[in-house]
Amino acid sequence: MSASQAFIVTDHVCKSFGSHQVLRDVSTHFSTGEVTVIIGASGSGKSTLLRAINRLEPHDSGTITIDGVVVSDDTATLQKQRCEVGMVFQQFNLFGHLSVLDNITLAPRRVRHTARAEANAQAMVLLRRVGLQEHAHKYPWQLSGGQQQRVAIARALAMNPKVMLFDEPTSALDPEMVQEVLDVMRELAHGGMTMIVVTHEMGFAREVADRVLFFDQGCIAHDAPPEAFFGNPANDRIRAFIGRMGA
């Protein structure tokens, strides 16, 4: 799909923190229904790009558009865009004083003005989808890390987003909990959800991605389908990275 048909487009995006440039002239696009996995060393700019797409981290120059609308600080536009672009973080960021059900229904009730009964019904559908319907009235501290992350995914889905951003969603989990979160993400991908995933899970990238982007020092150093990316690495740096990741 061409950039003109893409849902999210980044055009010459740059971002610095002080004297350290973390995004360098990043131009790419993300198409509807596509799963893009972004990999690369820590500090290469992967998470910063996701945060810039959702305007959690304003970029310095270049443009980002979502469905043809420029991402900016305009409050009304930004709120609409954040409804369309769900995000799941490394840390679960659940509200500890709210039940699982209330964590999921808070944004639909406050932002979309969904009636409580309708929001609760929709939340239960999502909890069944992530296998946690029996935990609706528990609090986050009563759940494992993997369960909390699945609640965080359900919470993001509750706004019915068109795109889901995942910022290393398994990195804070114990190894035995990683698979349960990846299984939910696989189900989303197979259901046609547009996803941009920053991860070190190379098996997930091989299996689920339509594209793999390799970030290096703030730039997109390579962009290829997973078969080509892993089967025939473009250079020694990528080959070495794949080797370190055990892929």
Steps between C-alpha positions, in 0.01 A plus 500: 500500500635842411566774751202693363272209602663446839324570829807638681779684319822637650686747280857604589426479873779609735517510879777591743536492875752773567803433280399136441304445178275196542306520172682594182294579191259209547271457199270200469133404493273249668207360309161384621494131592878477507710372792835678521762385749777744592822358638844635583735564788388689809515874442464473123178707492235227476289599801545870430340454159194334656471776758530763226219337301274533805639846582620384838839628387476799262742471208727789406461507123337314216135394497294207622152449358228264620227433244611809311492733803823650634592408858534824697413656834149598395299362792186388317690339214744330736221351711333359189829354377575340836159333487601347167850396610512274806827449684630228730813579701782301660352572841130429524398847627174370644320704764566311821194637681261385226377150425590331173153582366525867599851527349358388167181708506645828627607644164189395302278655768703820540613561140233335287222557756397136480233404754635292788290193420610501136864561595486213749354265239768595248770457764382148579519410131861624498584317821372177348713574196815520715392211725439701817122520532514338844726779629279797416446607861856446621754779541828516308708400804309173515616401149825367357708717270378313194139543608553872562646544155204320346271738690704790359443363148126469567497857633660630181257298287203645690532823303460300177827632353597463136867442590670340801850605607693257721813631672694188609187358667674188633828652622380545861356149525643185650589255219213264576249785454628622164318240293153586631541861391646405161206264445257792542706710258504216247122476522472874435734477203314204350177698544633777275597761760753756376794469738840663551700294747835583660632172637798272551284192439651381175274196475196727507656719231569201275151358542270800509666801334428617149805730522802524724671837552851503643590819685862602540609827663166668436465394138310227318798296386295226333137429410411155369249216526593257780599223259763721338597682821581183694582269211743729324617780735592816313832559675732375774351732763151357451641147484679554831189647663287205390767267638502674837122472517522127438301521179 
